[in-house]
Amino acid sequence: MADIEVVRAHGRSVAEARQIVDGLIGKLAKEFDLKHAWDGDTLKFERSGLSGQMAITAQDVKISAKLGMLLKPMKGRIEKEILGMLDRKLA
């Protein structure tokens, strides 16, 4: 079961939403040393203490993430950052 689950409507084509998500993960990968790879329209990511995926559909972007023990206390802050980034980029 995921510790963080976020769904945001995007109102764009899957290709456009994918491009936005790709830009976001590129920044996050540099900042947090995330390894990531696309599997169809799902982006899987991981690093020590964190794993998850961003799935893009025709209507929305669904993010689920599993937090390690050290990151669980920061769940609220992490979730807030994810929501803020998605809202800014998908608006």
C-alpha positions as CSV (number, residue, x, y, z in Angstrom):
1,M,0.0,0.0,0.0
2,A,1.3,3.4,-0.9
3,D,2.0,6.1,1.7
4,I,1.2,8.9,-0.7
5,E,-1.5,8.8,-3.4
6,V,-2.3,11.8,-5.5
7,V,-4.5,12.2,-8.5
8,R,-4.7,15.4,-10.5
9,A,-6.7,16.1,-13.7
10,H,-4.6,17.5,-16.5
11,G,-6.9,18.5,-19.4
12,R,-4.1,17.9,-21.9
13,S,-3.2,15.1,-24.3
14,V,-1.3,12.2,-22.8
15,A,1.8,13.3,-24.8
16,E,1.7,16.8,-23.3
17,A,1.1,15.5,-19.8
18,R,4.0,13.1,-20.2
19,Q,6.3,15.9,-21.3
20,I,5.3,17.9,-18.2
21,V,5.9,14.9,-15.9
22,D,9.2,14.2,-17.7
23,G,10.4,17.8,-16.9
24,L,9.3,17.4,-13.3
25,I,11.1,14.1,-12.7
26,G,14.2,15.5,-14.4
27,K,14.4,18.2,-11.8
28,L,13.6,15.9,-8.9
29,A,16.1,13.3,-10.2
30,K,18.9,15.8,-10.0
31,E,17.9,17.2,-6.6
32,F,17.1,13.9,-4.9
33,D,19.3,11.4,-6.8
34,L,16.2,9.5,-8.2
35,K,16.6,6.7,-10.7
36,H,13.6,6.7,-13.1
37,A,12.4,5.0,-16.2
38,W,9.3,5.0,-18.4
39,D,7.2,1.9,-18.8
40,G,4.6,2.9,-21.4
41,D,2.7,5.9,-19.9
42,T,3.9,5.1,-16.4
43,L,7.1,6.6,-14.9
44,K,8.7,4.5,-12.2
45,F,11.1,6.1,-9.8
46,E,13.2,5.1,-6.8
47,R,16.0,5.9,-4.5
48,S,17.0,4.8,-1.0
49,G,13.9,5.2,1.2
50,L,11.5,6.0,-1.7
51,S,9.9,4.2,-4.6
52,G,6.8,4.9,-6.6
53,Q,5.2,5.7,-10.0
54,M,3.5,8.4,-11.9
55,A,0.8,7.0,-14.3
56,I,-0.6,9.2,-17.0
57,T,-4.1,8.6,-18.4
58,A,-6.1,10.6,-20.9
59,Q,-7.7,12.4,-17.9
60,D,-5.2,12.6,-15.1
61,V,-1.9,12.0,-13.5
62,K,-1.8,9.4,-10.7
63,I,1.1,9.4,-8.3
64,S,1.7,6.7,-5.7
65,A,4.8,6.5,-3.5
66,K,6.1,4.3,-0.8
67,L,8.2,6.0,1.9
68,G,10.9,4.4,3.9
69,M,11.1,4.8,7.7
70,L,13.2,7.9,7.6
71,L,10.9,9.8,5.2
72,K,7.6,8.8,6.8
73,P,7.7,11.7,9.3
74,M,7.9,14.1,6.3
75,K,5.0,12.6,4.5
76,G,2.8,15.7,4.8
77,R,5.5,18.0,3.5
78,I,6.4,15.7,0.6
79,E,2.7,15.4,-0.4
80,K,2.2,19.1,-0.2
81,E,5.3,19.7,-2.5
82,I,4.0,17.1,-5.0
83,L,0.5,18.7,-5.1
84,G,2.0,22.2,-5.5
85,M,4.3,21.2,-8.4
86,L,1.5,19.4,-10.2
87,D,-1.0,22.2,-9.7
88,R,1.5,24.8,-11.0
89,K,2.6,22.7,-14.0
90,L,-0.8,21.2,-15.0
91,A,-2.9,24.4,-14.6
